[in-house]
Amino acid sequence: MARPKSLFQCAECGAGASKWVGQCPGCGAWNTLLEVPTERPGAAGERRGHWAGEAAARITPLAEVPRNEEVRVGTGIAELDRVLGGGLVRGSVVLVGGDPGIGKSTLLLQALARLAPHCPGLYVSGEESLAQMASRAARLGLPLDGLRALAETCVERILEQAAASRPAVIVADSIQTLWSEMLQAAPGSVSQVRETAARLVRFAKETGTSVFLVGHVTKEGGIAGPRVLEHMVDAVLYFEGDPGGRFRVLRAFKNRFGAVNELGVFAMSDRGLREVPNPSAIFLTGAAQGPGSAIMVTREGTRPLLVEVQALVDHSPLSNPRRLTLGLEANRLAMLLAVLHRHGGVGVFDQDVFCNVVGGIRVQETAADLPVLLAVVSSLRDRPLPPKTVCFGEVGLSGEIRPVPNGEERLKEAATHGFLRAIVPRDNASRGRLPKGIEVVPVARISEALEAAAD
C-alpha cells in the first residue's frame, strides 16, 4: 500500500507547505510547521457515513436527543474508580501521566488483571517486551490467565489486532512510542502523537472500547506532546508524589464523566500499588503538632482530608529573605505574609519562611490560608497550637476570614479523627448543623484567629 502524501501546516497561522522548512512562509514563525496527512479521495465521506450513517447531518434540539444512562464498570480498585467518577465509562479515553517510575504502568496492569474475569482487556506496550510484561505481572502476584498483551508500536496494526480480538479495555503504554504509517515523522513527534491519539479516540468512540493512554511528562511536569492531546481525551489523570517515596496521589485534572480534582491515594509495595481507604490517618501519622505545625481540613473533589501544614521561620542573612513552599503556591504565601503584617501586627520581613504540606500532597484551595498563617506565627513565636486543634479558612487582603465550601463536612471529618477544637470562619460556624464532640471557634478577622490560636 502506497504511503499517503503529507503536507506541512503552520501551527500559528495555518499556512501550508509541500515540504518542511525552518521558517513559516506565511507568518515568519520558526519551527512551527507540523506534518499533517492528506486524506485519500472519499475518506471524509466514508468517515461521515460511519459516524452518522447514511442520513445527512441536521440540527437537532437537545430536548429530542435520547439520553442514554452512562454504564460504568468497576475496575476493582476503589481509589481508581473514585478518581474516574465512579468507574470506567464505556467508550471513554483516559490519559494517565506522571514521572518515570511512579506507578502508571503498574496501576493499569493491576486494573486489567481485576477487570479480566468480566471485561477482557488488551495491554499494548511499545516500551517492554512480552517477556518483561509477563515477569512484571508474576512479580506483582497477578493472575496471568486473563491478561493479554501485544508488543507493537504501529497504530494501524494495533487497531487491526483490536478489531479482531474485540477487547473491552485497551491500555496503550505509551502514546509517545506509537507511530502511524500515514506520517513520516519519528515516533513521539507532535504530528505522530496527535495522529495516533486521534486514531485511538476514533476507534474508542466507534466500538465502545475504553482506552487508557499512558503519557510521558516533560521536565516541567506536563504531558509531552501537543496540548491538543489533553483536549481530545475524556479524562486526564496525573500521578503526584515523590517516585522514591511510599505514597502516590492520583488526581483528576479533567473528567467529562465526574468531578475534577478528585483524589485517589495509593501506597507502593512489593506487590504493586495498594489502596489507602483512609488517607487522613496516613497523612497525620507521626504528627506531633509542635511549634510551626497546623492541622487543616482540605477538600479534594468530593473527599475531605486532614493534612499537616508545617512552617519554619528563621532569621535570614540575606537582604531578600527567602519564601519557599512545597505543596502550596509560593505567590500566595508572599501575599499572606503581607496580610499578616498589615492586619495581624506580626512582621516576618527579615525572616526566611519555608512552608510544606506533609505527605507530598498538593493543596490548591484557599482553605489553606488560615492554617499557613497560624503555622508561621507558631514557628516565629516557638509556641505550638493548642492540642487536638484543626483550622481552615480563606484570608482576604483586608484581613477578614472568609468562608470556604463544605464547612460542615470538614468539621465532621475532624470530629471523626478525634479533634476537639476547630478554628473556622464565622460564616462556616453559623451554617448547617455542627457535629457533636468538637468545639467550634468562629473568627472573622486575622487578629481574632491569632488570639484563638494562643489560648
C-alpha positions in Angstrom: 0.0 0.0 0.0 1.4 3.3 -1.0 2.1 5.8 1.7 -0.3 8.8 1.5 1.2 12.1 0.7 1.7 14.6 3.5 1.6 18.4 3.8 3.1 20.6 6.4 0.9 23.2 8.2 1.9 26.1 10.4 0.7 25.7 14.0 0.5 29.5 14.3 -1.2 30.8 11.2 -2.3 27.6 9.4 -0.3 28.2 6.2 0.6 25.1 4.3 3.8 24.0 2.6 4.7 20.9 0.5 7.9 20.2 2.5 9.3 21.2 5.9 11.2 24.4 6.2 12.5 26.1 9.3 10.5 29.3 8.9 6.8 29.5 8.0 6.4 31.2 4.6 3.1 32.8 5.9 3.8 34.4 9.2 7.5 34.0 9.5 7.5 32.0 12.7 10.3 29.5 13.3 9.9 25.7 13.8 6.1 25.8 13.6 5.5 23.6 10.6 3.9 20.3 11.5 3.3 17.3 9.3 -0.4 16.6 8.6 -1.6 13.7 6.4 -3.7 14.3 3.3 -6.9 12.3 3.1 -7.3 9.9 0.2 -10.3 10.6 -2.1 -13.6 9.6 -0.4 -12.1 9.2 3.1 -14.0 12.1 4.5 -17.3 10.8 3.1 -16.6 7.3 4.4 -15.9 8.6 7.9 -19.1 10.8 7.9 -21.1 7.8 6.9 -19.6 5.6 9.5 -20.2 8.1 12.3 -23.7 9.2 11.3 -25.0 6.6 9.0 -26.3 7.4 5.6 -28.6 10.2 6.8 -27.4 13.8 6.3 -26.4 15.8 9.3 -29.2 18.1 10.6 -29.7 20.4 13.5 -31.5 18.7 16.4 -32.9 20.2 19.6 -31.2 18.7 22.6 -34.6 18.0 24.2 -35.3 15.5 21.4 -32.0 13.7 21.8 -32.3 10.3 23.6 -30.3 10.3 26.7 -28.6 7.1 27.4 -27.6 6.4 31.0 -23.8 6.1 31.4 -22.9 2.5 32.2 -19.9 2.3 34.4 -17.7 -0.7 35.0 -15.8 -1.0 38.3 -12.1 -1.6 37.8 -11.8 -3.5 41.1 -9.6 -0.6 42.5 -11.8 1.6 44.6 -9.4 4.6 44.6 -9.1 4.5 40.8 -12.9 4.2 40.5 -13.2 7.3 42.7 -10.9 9.4 40.5 -12.7 8.2 37.4 -16.0 9.4 38.8 -17.5 6.0 39.9 -16.0 3.6 37.4 -14.9 3.3 33.8 -17.3 4.5 31.2 -17.7 2.5 28.0 -16.1 4.2 25.1 -14.1 6.7 27.2 -10.5 7.7 26.6 -8.4 8.3 29.7 -4.9 9.9 29.7 -2.6 8.9 32.6 0.6 10.9 33.2 3.3 11.1 35.8 7.0 10.9 36.4 9.0 7.8 35.4 8.7 5.0 37.9 5.8 6.5 39.8 3.5 3.6 39.0 1.5 4.4 35.9 2.1 1.0 34.2 1.8 -0.9 37.5 -1.7 0.6 38.3 -3.1 -0.1 34.8 -1.7 -3.6 34.7 -3.4 -4.3 38.1 -6.6 -2.8 36.8 -6.6 -5.0 33.7 -6.0 -8.1 35.9 -9.0 -7.3 38.0 -11.2 -6.5 35.0 -10.2 -9.7 33.1 -12.9 -12.1 34.5 -15.8 -10.0 33.3 -14.2 -7.4 31.0 -11.4 -8.7 28.7 -8.6 -6.2 28.1 -5.5 -5.8 26.0 -2.2 -4.3 27.2 -0.3 -2.7 24.3 3.3 -1.9 25.2 5.7 0.0 23.0 8.4 0.0 25.6 8.6 -3.5 27.0 8.8 -7.0 25.5 6.2 -9.6 26.2 8.6 -11.5 28.5 9.2 -8.3 30.5 5.4 -7.8 30.9 4.9 -11.4 32.0 7.7 -11.2 34.5 6.3 -7.9 36.0 2.8 -9.4 36.3 4.2 -12.5 38.0 6.2 -10.3 40.4 3.1 -8.4 41.3 1.2 -11.6 42.0 -1.4 -11.1 39.3 -3.2 -14.0 37.6 -1.7 -14.4 34.1 -4.6 -16.4 32.6 -6.8 -13.4 31.8 -4.1 -11.0 30.7 -3.5 -10.4 27.0 -0.6 -8.4 25.8 0.7 -7.0 22.5 4.2 -5.6 21.8 3.6 -3.3 18.9 4.1 0.4 18.1 2.3 0.8 14.7 -1.2 2.1 15.4 -2.6 0.6 12.3 -1.5 -2.9 13.3 -2.7 -2.3 16.9 -6.2 -1.3 15.7 -6.2 -4.3 13.3 -5.5 -6.7 16.2 -8.0 -4.9 18.4 -10.7 -5.2 15.8 -10.1 -8.9 15.5 -9.9 -9.7 19.3 -12.5 -7.0 20.4 -11.2 -6.2 23.9 -13.4 -4.1 26.2 -10.4 -2.2 27.5 -7.1 -1.2 25.8 -4.1 0.2 27.6 -1.6 1.9 25.2 1.8 2.3 27.0 2.8 4.8 25.9 1.3 7.2 23.4 4.8 8.7 22.7 6.1 5.4 21.3 3.3 4.9 18.8 3.5 5.9 15.1 1.3 5.9 12.1 2.1 4.7 8.6 0.4 7.9 7.3 3.2 10.1 8.6 7.0 10.1 8.0 7.8 11.8 11.3 9.6 10.0 14.1 7.5 8.5 17.0 7.0 10.9 19.8 6.9 13.9 17.5 3.9 16.3 17.7 2.3 15.1 14.5 2.7 11.4 15.4 1.3 11.9 18.9 -1.7 13.8 17.6 -2.4 11.4 14.7 -2.1 8.2 16.8 -4.2 9.6 19.6 -6.9 10.7 17.1 -7.0 7.2 15.6 -7.3 5.6 19.1 -10.0 8.1 20.1 -12.0 7.4 16.9 -11.7 3.6 17.5 -13.0 4.0 21.1 -16.0 6.1 20.1 -16.9 3.8 17.2 -16.6 0.5 19.0 -17.4 1.4 22.6 -13.9 0.2 23.8 -12.5 2.0 26.8 -8.9 3.2 26.2 -6.2 4.2 28.7 -3.3 6.2 27.2 -0.1 6.4 29.2 1.7 9.7 28.6 5.3 10.7 29.3 5.9 14.0 31.1 8.4 16.8 30.4 10.8 18.1 32.9 8.3 20.8 33.8 5.7 18.1 34.7 3.3 18.5 31.8 2.3 15.8 29.3 4.8 15.5 26.5 3.5 16.3 23.0 0.9 18.7 21.8 -1.6 20.3 24.2 -4.4 19.2 22.0 -3.8 15.7 23.3 -5.4 16.6 26.6 -8.4 18.2 24.8 -9.0 15.1 22.7 -9.4 12.7 25.7 -12.3 12.4 28.1 -10.2 12.4 31.3 -6.7 13.4 32.3 -5.2 11.8 35.4 -1.8 12.8 36.9 0.3 10.9 39.4 1.8 13.1 42.1 4.3 12.4 44.8 8.0 11.5 45.1 8.8 8.4 43.0 11.2 7.4 45.7 8.6 7.8 48.5 6.0 5.4 49.6 2.7 7.2 48.8 1.3 8.1 45.4 -1.6 10.5 44.7 -3.7 10.2 41.6 -5.5 13.4 40.7 -8.1 14.1 38.0 -7.4 17.4 36.2 -10.1 16.8 33.6 -13.1 14.5 33.7 -16.1 14.6 31.4 -17.8 11.9 33.5 -17.0 13.0 37.0 -15.6 15.7 39.3 -12.3 17.3 38.6 -9.6 17.5 41.3 -10.8 14.2 42.7 -8.1 12.4 44.6 -7.0 8.8 44.9 -4.3 7.7 47.4 -2.1 4.7 46.9 0.9 3.1 48.8 3.6 1.5 46.8 4.6 -2.0 48.0 6.4 -5.1 46.6 3.0 -6.2 45.3 2.3 -3.0 43.4 0.1 -0.2 44.3 -2.1 -0.7 47.4 -5.2 1.4 48.1 -5.3 3.8 51.1 -9.0 4.0 52.0 -8.4 6.4 54.9 -5.7 8.8 53.7 -6.3 11.3 56.6 -5.0 8.8 59.1 -1.9 8.2 56.9 -1.1 11.9 56.4 -1.4 12.5 60.1 0.8 9.6 61.1 3.6 10.9 63.4 2.1 14.4 63.5 3.3 15.8 66.9 1.9 19.3 66.3 4.9 21.1 67.7 5.8 24.7 67.0 5.3 25.5 63.3 2.7 22.8 62.8 -1.0 23.2 62.0 -3.6 20.6 61.0 -6.0 21.7 58.3 -9.0 20.1 56.6 -8.7 20.3 52.9 -11.2 19.1 50.3 -10.1 17.3 47.2 -13.0 16.6 44.8 -15.7 15.0 47.0 -13.4 13.9 49.8 -12.3 15.9 52.9 -8.8 15.2 54.0 -6.8 16.1 57.1 -3.2 17.1 56.4 -0.4 18.7 58.3 0.9 22.1 57.2 4.4 22.9 58.6 6.2 26.2 58.6 9.8 27.1 59.6 10.6 30.8 60.3 14.3 31.6 60.8 16.4 34.8 60.7 17.6 35.5 57.2 21.2 36.6 56.5 20.1 37.7 53.0 18.9 41.2 52.0 15.9 39.5 50.3 14.6 36.8 52.7 13.5 33.5 51.0 9.9 32.3 50.6 9.8 28.7 49.7 6.8 26.3 49.5 6.2 22.6 48.9 2.6 21.6 48.1 1.5 25.3 48.2 1.5 28.3 45.9 4.6 30.5 46.6 3.0 33.7 45.4 0.1 33.2 47.7 2.4 32.8 50.7 4.0 36.1 50.0 0.6 37.8 49.9 -0.5 36.1 53.1 2.7 37.3 54.9 1.9 40.9 53.9 -1.7 40.5 55.3 -0.2 39.1 58.5 2.0 42.1 58.9 -0.6 44.7 57.9 -3.7 43.4 59.8 -2.2 41.0 62.4 0.7 43.1 63.6 3.2 40.3 63.0 6.1 41.0 60.7 8.5 38.5 59.1 10.1 40.8 56.6 13.6 39.9 57.9 12.9 36.2 58.2 13.2 33.2 55.9 9.8 31.4 55.6 9.6 27.8 54.5 6.2 26.0 54.2 5.5 22.4 53.5 2.4 20.1 53.2 3.4 16.8 54.8 2.9 13.6 52.7 3.7 15.1 49.3 0.1 16.2 48.6 -0.5 19.5 46.7 -3.2 21.8 48.3 -4.7 24.1 45.7 -7.6 25.6 47.5 -7.8 28.8 49.5 -8.9 27.0 52.7 -5.1 26.6 53.5 -4.7 30.3 54.0 -5.5 30.3 57.8 -3.5 27.2 58.6 -0.5 28.6 56.8 -0.6 31.8 58.8 -1.1 30.1 62.1 1.8 27.7 61.4 4.0 30.7 60.5 3.1 32.5 63.7 3.6 29.3 65.8 7.1 28.9 64.4 8.0 32.5 64.8 7.0 32.5 68.5 8.1 28.9 69.1 4.8 28.1 70.6 2.7 25.1 69.4 -1.0 25.5 68.7 -3.4 24.0 71.3 -3.6 20.2 71.1 -6.3 18.5 69.0 -6.9 21.7 67.1 -7.8 22.0 63.4 -8.4 25.0 61.3 -9.4 26.1 57.8 -10.4 29.4 56.1 -9.6 31.8 53.4 -7.8 35.1 54.3 -8.7 38.2 52.4 -6.5 41.2 51.7 -8.3 43.3 54.2 -7.6 40.8 57.0 -11.1 39.1 57.0 -11.5 35.4 57.3 -13.8 34.3 54.5 -15.9 31.1 54.5 -15.0 28.0 52.4 -17.3 25.5 50.8 -18.5 22.3 52.6 -17.5 23.5 56.1 -19.9 21.1 57.8 -18.3 18.1 56.0 -14.8 19.3 57.0 -15.8 19.6 60.7 -17.4 16.1 60.6 -14.1 14.7 59.2 -12.1 16.4 62.0 -14.5 15.1 64.7 -14.2 11.6 63.3 -10.5 11.6 63.8 -10.7 12.8 67.4 -10.1 16.5 67.1 -11.7 18.6 69.9 -11.3 22.2 68.7 -11.7 23.9 65.3 -10.8 27.5 64.4 -13.1 28.3 61.4 -14.6 31.3 59.6 -17.6 32.7 61.3 -19.9 32.1 58.4 -19.0 28.4 58.3 -19.8 28.1 62.0 -23.2 29.7 61.5 -24.4 27.4 58.7 -25.7 23.9 58.9 -25.6 21.6 61.9 -22.3 21.4 63.7 -21.0 17.9 64.7 -21.0 17.0 68.4 -17.8 16.4 70.3 -15.8 19.3 68.8 -15.6 22.9 70.0 -16.0 25.3 67.1 -14.3 28.7 67.5 -15.6 31.2 64.9 -13.3 34.0 63.8 -14.0 36.9 61.4 -10.6 38.7 61.4 -7.0 37.6 61.4 -6.4 39.2 64.8 -9.2 37.0 66.3 -7.7 33.9 64.8 -4.3 34.7 66.3 -6.0 35.2 69.7 -7.9 31.9 69.4 -4.7 30.0 68.5 -2.9 31.5 71.5 -5.5 30.2 74.0 
